[in-house]
Amino acid sequence: MMGLMAREETRTMKSTTVRSPAATDAEEADAPTRAATRAWATRLVVVGIVLSALNLRPAITSLGALLEEVRDGLGMSGSVAGLLTSVPPLCFAVFGVMAPRLARRFGPGAVVCAGMAAITAGLLIRPYAGDTVGTAGFLAASALALMGIAVSNVLMPVIVKRWFPDRVGSMTGLYSMALALGTSTAAAVTVPVTQALGGSWQSGLAVWAVLAAAAVVPWIPLVRDRGTGAAEKTPAREEPPALRITRSRTAWALAVFFGLQATGAYITMGWMAQIFRDAGVPAGTAGLLLAVTMAMGVPLAFVIPRVATRLPYQGPVVIALGLCGLAGYAGLYFAPAGGAWVWAVLLGVSNCSFPLALTMVGMRARTGAGVAQLSAFAQSTGYLISIPGPLLVGVLYQHSGGWGLPIALMTGLLIPQMAAGVLAGRDRTVEDEAAR
């Protein structure tokens, strides 16, 4: 019996010895194929990131450009129209929390694909839902589009971290630049496009669904992806346990920084043109000044993340952007019309705290799971913080009859924003802090 077992073991060893070279040859033969597939998938992810980023704001800025026509068409009251300005950050906060759990279950590529599909459906339905269901249908379809934007907002840093771990700054810059381009383009061309389509505000809003539909396509081949993308070098490991993210001081600092910079951005988008108009600047010029402020984010959104990732400590960048904002608000207070172009540029530079915040999300966590949790926490908490800002500016303006108090509020918010950004920019990770 022992002899039979010994002979069987010998045959097994020989068989293994014979098969191993063949298996090695097969693996070597498959290596170029795997490399080509990975390179193709990486290019597809880059295209998907750019197209997705282009679609993360047109749902908001295109509506702002046609808000008066939408109000007249649907018979909206002023209070309901005012509510529309607070719906985006509210949806971002509520739906953004769901993104990490969905990504763990279905994969981030699948969730972003579904998010782009939701944006497409929401943009296509909402202009015509008002004709059948009224304002409630318009708001529901808007919420559908904003839900897709919310989950994609949270997962973009996660995808960048997974697929481009050594190029977080460059890819975040590319993503942020595309986002800024989509924001400013939608604000600038929605009205001319509407006029070219016969003056129908429904067509002017629905046309942006075409761009959103194009963003679905690159993610379809990646729907089944569950791995770590191009960064995966080792066999898949069990997912680490969820972090107790609320124990991290850096996570809280980043959430406050994100929320206060979002507050400033929404105030700028909603009220800056009116500040210039009340100072005697013509309406067309005031709109152009706002476009300049938004357009400043296109080149700087690519430069700032690259600079930030080369620094171990991002505090100096936070302070520089904050000082530009303080100078811009001081100019709006003392000479809004006299130096209008200078103030528009300075506030545009200050608003580039957004790509800096996204970059720090990718830098303050070591793992993809950590980035997902930090991104969801910072963005959801931050957008909740940003909700009252634009409404409070409107209340102060209405009751004071001028822009002195609102501008003082905007200036005052920059101080805690800079302090929180300095704390968030320290060289540490949320994994270490949550463990302690």
CORBEL-V981305 format. One record per residue. N is the residue number from 0. PSI is psi in whole degrees, 0 to 359 (none if undefined). OMEGA is omega in whole degrees, 0 to 359 (999 if undefined). Layout:
n=N psi=PSI omega=OMEGA
n=N psi=PSI omega=OMEGA
This chain:
n=0 psi=314 omega=179
n=1 psi=322 omega=178
n=2 psi=320 omega=179
n=3 psi=318 omega=179
n=4 psi=321 omega=180
n=5 psi=317 omega=180
n=6 psi=321 omega=179
n=7 psi=319 omega=179
n=8 psi=321 omega=179
n=9 psi=317 omega=180
n=10 psi=321 omega=179
n=11 psi=318 omega=180
n=12 psi=319 omega=180
n=13 psi=318 omega=180
n=14 psi=319 omega=179
n=15 psi=321 omega=179
n=16 psi=324 omega=181
n=17 psi=323 omega=185
n=18 psi=332 omega=187
n=19 psi=314 omega=178
n=20 psi=322 omega=180
n=21 psi=317 omega=179
n=22 psi=319 omega=178
n=23 psi=317 omega=178
n=24 psi=320 omega=180
n=25 psi=319 omega=179
n=26 psi=319 omega=179
n=27 psi=323 omega=179
n=28 psi=326 omega=181
n=29 psi=342 omega=185
n=30 psi=312 omega=178
n=31 psi=324 omega=179
n=32 psi=315 omega=179
n=33 psi=320 omega=179
n=34 psi=317 omega=179
n=35 psi=320 omega=179
n=36 psi=317 omega=180
n=37 psi=320 omega=179
n=38 psi=319 omega=179
n=39 psi=317 omega=179
n=40 psi=323 omega=179
n=41 psi=316 omega=177
n=42 psi=322 omega=179
n=43 psi=321 omega=178
n=44 psi=319 omega=178
n=45 psi=313 omega=178
n=46 psi=317 omega=180
n=47 psi=319 omega=179
n=48 psi=314 omega=182
n=49 psi=312 omega=181
n=50 psi=321 omega=179
n=51 psi=316 omega=180
n=52 psi=323 omega=178
n=53 psi=335 omega=185
n=54 psi=6 omega=186
n=55 psi=356 omega=178
n=56 psi=339 omega=181
n=57 psi=330 omega=177
n=58 psi=331 omega=182
n=59 psi=308 omega=187
n=60 psi=331 omega=176
n=61 psi=323 omega=177
n=62 psi=320 omega=178
n=63 psi=323 omega=180
n=64 psi=333 omega=183
n=65 psi=21 omega=187
n=66 psi=320 omega=181
n=67 psi=317 omega=179
n=68 psi=322 omega=179
n=69 psi=317 omega=178
n=70 psi=314 omega=180
n=71 psi=320 omega=183
n=72 psi=325 omega=183
n=73 psi=356 omega=181
n=74 psi=37 omega=181
n=75 psi=143 omega=171
n=76 psi=165 omega=179
n=77 psi=325 omega=180
n=78 psi=321 omega=178
n=79 psi=319 omega=177
n=80 psi=322 omega=176
n=81 psi=326 omega=178
n=82 psi=327 omega=180
n=83 psi=329 omega=181
n=84 psi=338 omega=179
n=85 psi=351 omega=180
n=86 psi=316 omega=182
n=87 psi=306 omega=180
n=88 psi=329 omega=177
n=89 psi=315 omega=178
n=90 psi=321 omega=179
n=91 psi=320 omega=181
n=92 psi=316 omega=186
n=93 psi=311 omega=185
n=94 psi=336 omega=180
n=95 psi=331 omega=180
n=96 psi=332 omega=183
n=97 psi=341 omega=191
n=98 psi=312 omega=182
n=99 psi=319 omega=180
n=100 psi=317 omega=178
n=101 psi=321 omega=181
n=102 psi=321 omega=178
n=103 psi=326 omega=184
n=104 psi=318 omega=187
n=105 psi=347 omega=185
n=106 psi=141 omega=184
n=107 psi=325 omega=179
n=108 psi=318 omega=180
n=109 psi=321 omega=182
n=110 psi=318 omega=177
n=111 psi=321 omega=176
n=112 psi=314 omega=178
n=113 psi=324 omega=178
n=114 psi=317 omega=177
n=115 psi=323 omega=177
n=116 psi=321 omega=178
n=117 psi=320 omega=177
n=118 psi=315 omega=180
n=119 psi=311 omega=182
n=120 psi=316 omega=181
n=121 psi=316 omega=180
n=122 psi=327 omega=181
n=123 psi=326 omega=185
n=124 psi=320 omega=194
n=125 psi=323 omega=180
n=126 psi=331 omega=185
n=127 psi=345 omega=176
n=128 psi=329 omega=180
n=129 psi=331 omega=180
n=130 psi=331 omega=184
n=131 psi=318 omega=184
n=132 psi=343 omega=180
n=133 psi=202 omega=183
n=134 psi=323 omega=180
n=135 psi=319 omega=178
n=136 psi=321 omega=178
n=137 psi=316 omega=180
n=138 psi=321 omega=180
n=139 psi=317 omega=179
n=140 psi=324 omega=176
n=141 psi=319 omega=179
n=142 psi=325 omega=177
n=143 psi=313 omega=178
n=144 psi=318 omega=181
n=145 psi=330 omega=175
n=146 psi=316 omega=177
n=147 psi=321 omega=178
n=148 psi=320 omega=184
n=149 psi=310 omega=182
n=150 psi=326 omega=178
n=151 psi=323 omega=174
n=152 psi=312 omega=185
n=153 psi=322 omega=189
n=154 psi=347 omega=177
n=155 psi=312 omega=176
n=156 psi=328 omega=179
n=157 psi=314 omega=180
n=158 psi=320 omega=177
n=159 psi=315 omega=181
n=160 psi=321 omega=183
n=161 psi=314 omega=187
n=162 psi=334 omega=184
n=163 psi=60 omega=184
n=164 psi=335 omega=180
n=165 psi=0 omega=181
n=166 psi=42 omega=182
n=167 psi=316 omega=181
n=168 psi=313 omega=182
n=169 psi=314 omega=183
n=170 psi=324 omega=175
n=171 psi=322 omega=177
n=172 psi=317 omega=178
n=173 psi=315 omega=179
n=174 psi=314 omega=181
n=175 psi=322 omega=179
n=176 psi=317 omega=178
n=177 psi=321 omega=178
n=178 psi=314 omega=179
n=179 psi=322 omega=179
n=180 psi=317 omega=178
n=181 psi=321 omega=180
n=182 psi=308 omega=184
n=183 psi=324 omega=180
n=184 psi=315 omega=180
n=185 psi=320 omega=179
n=186 psi=324 omega=186
n=187 psi=324 omega=191
n=188 psi=354 omega=183
n=189 psi=315 omega=180
n=190 psi=311 omega=176
n=191 psi=322 omega=178
n=192 psi=320 omega=178
n=193 psi=317 omega=178
n=194 psi=321 omega=179
n=195 psi=334 omega=180
n=196 psi=15 omega=176
n=197 psi=6 omega=177
n=198 psi=8 omega=180
n=199 psi=121 omega=180
n=200 psi=333 omega=176
n=201 psi=314 omega=179
n=202 psi=323 omega=180
n=203 psi=328 omega=177
n=204 psi=320 omega=185
n=205 psi=335 omega=184
n=206 psi=335 omega=180
n=207 psi=348 omega=175
n=208 psi=335 omega=179
n=209 psi=314 omega=178
n=210 psi=321 omega=179
n=211 psi=321 omega=179
n=212 psi=324 omega=178
n=213 psi=329 omega=181
n=214 psi=344 omega=177
n=215 psi=323 omega=192
n=216 psi=312 omega=183
n=217 psi=336 omega=183
n=218 psi=343 omega=184
n=219 psi=313 omega=178
n=220 psi=345 omega=183
n=221 psi=7 omega=184
n=222 psi=324 omega=183
n=223 psi=357 omega=183
n=224 psi=128 omega=177
n=225 psi=356 omega=187
n=226 psi=202 omega=181
n=227 psi=24 omega=174
n=228 psi=213 omega=183
n=229 psi=343 omega=181
n=230 psi=352 omega=186
n=231 psi=121 omega=181
n=232 psi=340 omega=185
n=233 psi=163 omega=178
n=234 psi=154 omega=183
n=235 psi=139 omega=179
n=236 psi=163 omega=180
n=237 psi=139 omega=180
n=238 psi=135 omega=178
n=239 psi=157 omega=179
n=240 psi=154 omega=181
n=241 psi=141 omega=179
n=242 psi=149 omega=169
n=243 psi=78 omega=193
n=244 psi=332 omega=182
n=245 psi=350 omega=177
n=246 psi=354 omega=184
n=247 psi=122 omega=176
n=248 psi=325 omega=179
n=249 psi=320 omega=179
n=250 psi=317 omega=179
n=251 psi=318 omega=179
n=252 psi=319 omega=180
n=253 psi=323 omega=178
n=254 psi=317 omega=179
n=255 psi=316 omega=178
n=256 psi=314 omega=180
n=257 psi=316 omega=182
n=258 psi=319 omega=182
n=259 psi=324 omega=176
n=260 psi=325 omega=176
n=261 psi=322 omega=176
n=262 psi=312 omega=179
n=263 psi=322 omega=181
n=264 psi=316 omega=181
n=265 psi=325 omega=175
n=266 psi=317 omega=180
n=267 psi=312 omega=181
n=268 psi=324 omega=185
n=269 psi=331 omega=192
n=270 psi=344 omega=188
n=271 psi=318 omega=179
n=272 psi=322 omega=180
n=273 psi=324 omega=177
n=274 psi=315 omega=180
n=275 psi=319 omega=180
n=276 psi=319 omega=179
n=277 psi=339 omega=178
n=278 psi=1 omega=178
n=279 psi=4 omega=177
n=280 psi=133 omega=179
n=281 psi=152 omega=185
n=282 psi=317 omega=180
n=283 psi=319 omega=179
n=284 psi=322 omega=179
n=285 psi=319 omega=177
n=286 psi=322 omega=179
n=287 psi=323 omega=177
n=288 psi=320 omega=177
n=289 psi=320 omega=178
n=290 psi=322 omega=178
n=291 psi=317 omega=179
n=292 psi=314 omega=180
n=293 psi=321 omega=184
n=294 psi=338 omega=178
n=295 psi=334 omega=180
n=296 psi=344 omega=183
n=297 psi=302 omega=179
n=298 psi=321 omega=185
n=299 psi=332 omega=178
n=300 psi=339 omega=176
n=301 psi=326 omega=184
n=302 psi=314 omega=188
n=303 psi=315 omega=178
n=304 psi=325 omega=178
n=305 psi=321 omega=177
n=306 psi=317 omega=184
n=307 psi=321 omega=182
n=308 psi=344 omega=177
n=309 psi=353 omega=181
n=310 psi=137 omega=175
n=311 psi=341 omega=185
n=312 psi=120 omega=187
n=313 psi=6 omega=180
n=314 psi=315 omega=180
n=315 psi=324 omega=179
n=316 psi=318 omega=178
n=317 psi=314 omega=182
n=318 psi=319 omega=180
n=319 psi=316 omega=179
n=320 psi=321 omega=179
n=321 psi=321 omega=179
n=322 psi=324 omega=175
n=323 psi=319 omega=178
n=324 psi=318 omega=178
n=325 psi=318 omega=178
n=326 psi=320 omega=180
n=327 psi=316 omega=179
n=328 psi=323 omega=176
n=329 psi=319 omega=178
n=330 psi=319 omega=178
n=331 psi=328 omega=182
n=332 psi=314 omega=188
n=333 psi=325 omega=183
n=334 psi=68 omega=186
n=335 psi=323 omega=182
n=336 psi=325 omega=185
n=337 psi=320 omega=181
n=338 psi=37 omega=188
n=339 psi=317 omega=183
n=340 psi=324 omega=178
n=341 psi=315 omega=182
n=342 psi=323 omega=179
n=343 psi=319 omega=179
n=344 psi=315 omega=181
n=345 psi=318 omega=179
n=346 psi=329 omega=175
n=347 psi=320 omega=176
n=348 psi=317 omega=181
n=349 psi=323 omega=181
n=350 psi=351 omega=177
n=351 psi=10 omega=169
n=352 psi=339 omega=180
n=353 psi=305 omega=177
n=354 psi=330 omega=176
n=355 psi=318 omega=178
n=356 psi=318 omega=178
n=357 psi=321 omega=179
n=358 psi=317 omega=180
n=359 psi=331 omega=174
n=360 psi=316 omega=179
n=361 psi=336 omega=183
n=362 psi=338 omega=186
n=363 psi=8 omega=175
n=364 psi=145 omega=183
n=365 psi=328 omega=188
n=366 psi=162 omega=176
n=367 psi=320 omega=178
n=368 psi=321 omega=178
n=369 psi=320 omega=178
n=370 psi=319 omega=180
n=371 psi=314 omega=180
n=372 psi=317 omega=180
n=373 psi=318 omega=180
n=374 psi=315 omega=180
n=375 psi=316 omega=182
n=376 psi=311 omega=183
n=377 psi=317 omega=183
n=378 psi=317 omega=181
n=379 psi=311 omega=178
n=380 psi=319 omega=181
n=381 psi=317 omega=180
n=382 psi=329 omega=173
n=383 psi=319 omega=179
n=384 psi=326 omega=187
n=385 psi=347 omega=187
n=386 psi=313 omega=186
n=387 psi=338 omega=189
n=388 psi=300 omega=182
n=389 psi=323 omega=178
n=390 psi=319 omega=181
n=391 psi=322 omega=177
n=392 psi=317 omega=178
n=393 psi=320 omega=179
n=394 psi=314 omega=180
n=395 psi=321 omega=179
n=396 psi=317 omega=182
n=397 psi=319 omega=185
n=398 psi=333 omega=180
n=399 psi=341 omega=179
n=400 psi=12 omega=179
n=401 psi=185 omega=185
n=402 psi=6 omega=181
n=403 psi=306 omega=181
n=404 psi=316 omega=177
n=405 psi=319 omega=179
n=406 psi=324 omega=176
n=407 psi=321 omega=177
n=408 psi=314 omega=180
n=409 psi=317 omega=180
n=410 psi=316 omega=181
n=411 psi=326 omega=180
n=412 psi=336 omega=180
n=413 psi=333 omega=182
n=414 psi=305 omega=176
n=415 psi=332 omega=176
n=416 psi=314 omega=180
n=417 psi=319 omega=180
n=418 psi=316 omega=180
n=419 psi=322 omega=179
n=420 psi=322 omega=177
n=421 psi=317 omega=178
n=422 psi=318 omega=181
n=423 psi=337 omega=184
n=424 psi=2 omega=180
n=425 psi=149 omega=184
n=426 psi=85 omega=178
n=427 psi=168 omega=182
n=428 psi=153 omega=181
n=429 psi=333 omega=177
n=430 psi=315 omega=180
n=431 psi=317 omega=182
n=432 psi=320 omega=179
n=433 psi=326 omega=179
n=434 psi=320 omega=179
n=435 psi=none omega=999
